[in-house]
Amino acid sequence: MIRLRKFVVGTSVPLRVMNRLLQTLSLHVWLGIIVLLLLLTACNSSNSEPTPPTIHPGETICEFCGMIVSEERFAAGYVTKDGQERVFDDIADMVQFHAERREDVPAFFVRDFENPVWIRAEKAHYVQSDNITTPMLSGIVAYESLEKAEAKAAESEGKLLTFEELLSLYGAD
């Protein structure tokens, strides 16, 4: 006859007690992990900084004019509060689109003209000039650096604008 073990090897703890302990421990561990993940998600979503939309040059379509975004240095965009991405091939297209739609936008983004990285539109310095050729011929480019914007304005016989002035120019304020 085969005799079943009734105790955990090397201890005086009954096998059924040990199994029950492991099941209870596993349940507590899983519940702890779930609670931790929920807390981390809640903290991230309430304090997260708005992020710019994704652009795939040569593939992404401008929301306003329907043209392909081919030159990142002129691009602009935003993500609405409900998560819809809007990408534009020209800064003026973004402002005009917003003037028409009045979407709830936590933050606007533009690309730096010399270094195609996203910058917050509210912090950018803009140059508007008839001597700057942009995809939709607005002549508006953005810079992160005020000094570079001033130099471009002087070089192109243009004028400096803030984001608020740009919004006002197109009736989007």
N, C-alpha and C positions, 0 to 999 in steps of 0.2 A: 504494500500500500504506500502511496506517495503522501508525504506529510507536507502541507502548505505552511509557509512561514506566516507567523502571526505577528512578528515584531520586525521593526527595521533593523537590518544587520548592524551589529555592534552597539545597539542601544536597547533600552527597555521600553521604548515608545511603540505602542501598537501600530501596525501598518495602516489601519483605517483612520486613526487619528492623524497620522502624518499626511495621508492623502487629502483629508479634509482641510488641514492646515495649508497645504500647497494650493488647493482650489480657492480658498478664501484669500490667501495672499495674492494670487494671480488676479482675482477680481479687484482687490484693492489697488494693485499696481495699475491695472488698465483704467480704472476709474480716475486715479491720480493723473495719468498721462492725458486722458481726455479733458479733464478740468484744466490742466496746465495749457494745453493747446487752445482751448477756448479763451482762456485769459490772454494768451499771447496774441491771438487773432483780434480780440476786442481792443487791446492796447494799440496794435498796429493800425487798425482801421481808423481810429479816432484821431491819431496824431500823425498820420502819414502825410508827407509833403506831396502836393500834386505832381504828377509826372507827365512829361511831354508825350505826344502821340508817336507812333512808330512810322518811319518813312522808309520805303524801299525805292530809291531813285530809279527812274525808268519804268516803274510799275505802279506806284501809288498815283491815284487820280485826285486832282484838285476838286474839292467839294463845291466850289463856286463856279468855275468855268469849264470843268470837265477835262482839262488838259492834263497830261502826264507831268508829274513833278520830276523834272530832269536835272535841275541845278539846286542842290541843297542850300547854297548860300543865300538864296532868295526865299526859302521856305518859311512857313509859319504854321501854327496849329494850336489846338487845344483839345482837352478831353472834358466833356460835359460832366455835370455832377452825377448824372446817371450812367456814366461810363462810355458814352459814344465818342469815338475819336474823330476829329475833324482835321484834315490836312489841306494846305493851300500852297500853290506854286508861287504866290506873290503875297507880300504883307498886306497890300491893299485889298486883295480878295478876302482875306480873313476878316478884316475890319468891315468891309461891305456885307459879307455874309452874316456877321454878328449883328450889324445894324438892321438887317432884314428879319433875322430869326429871334434875336434877343434871348438866346439860350442861357441857362444858368451855368456859368463857367467859373470854376474856382481859380483858374490861372491860365493866362495866355502865354504862348511861347513863340520865339522867333529864332532864326539862325543868325549867328554872327557872320557878317559879310566876308571877313577875311579868314575866319577859323570856324568851319561849319559845325559848331556845337550849339546845343539848345541853351538859350538864356531866357529868363523870365521877361516877358514883354514890358512889364511895368518898370523894370530896371534898365532896359536897353536905351540907347541913344540913337535917334533916327536922323537920317539925312534924306532930304527930298530934293531931287534935281532933275531937270529936263536932260541933262548930260549923262545921266546914269540909265542904262538900258536894262530893264527888268522884264520878266516873262510877260506881264500884262501892261507894260509901259507906264507903270505908276512912278517909276524913278525913286522908289523908297527902299533904302537898305538899313540894316540895323547893326549896331556895334555894342559890344560890352564896355569898351573903353571910350570915355568921353574924349580923350585926346585924339584917338583914331577917328572918331566921328567928326571932330572939329577939322582935322586935316583933310578928310574926304569932302567935307562941305566947302572948304576953301578951294581945293583942287577942282571940284566939279561945279563951282559957282552955285552951290545949293544952300539950303537952310536947314538948321537943326530943329528937330521936333522932339517933344516928349510923347509918351504913349497917350496921355490924356489929350494932347493937342491933335494927335493922329486920329483918335476916336471922334473928337469934335469935328475935325475936317470932313469926316465921312458921315456925320450925324449918328454916330454909334454911342455917344456919351449918355 
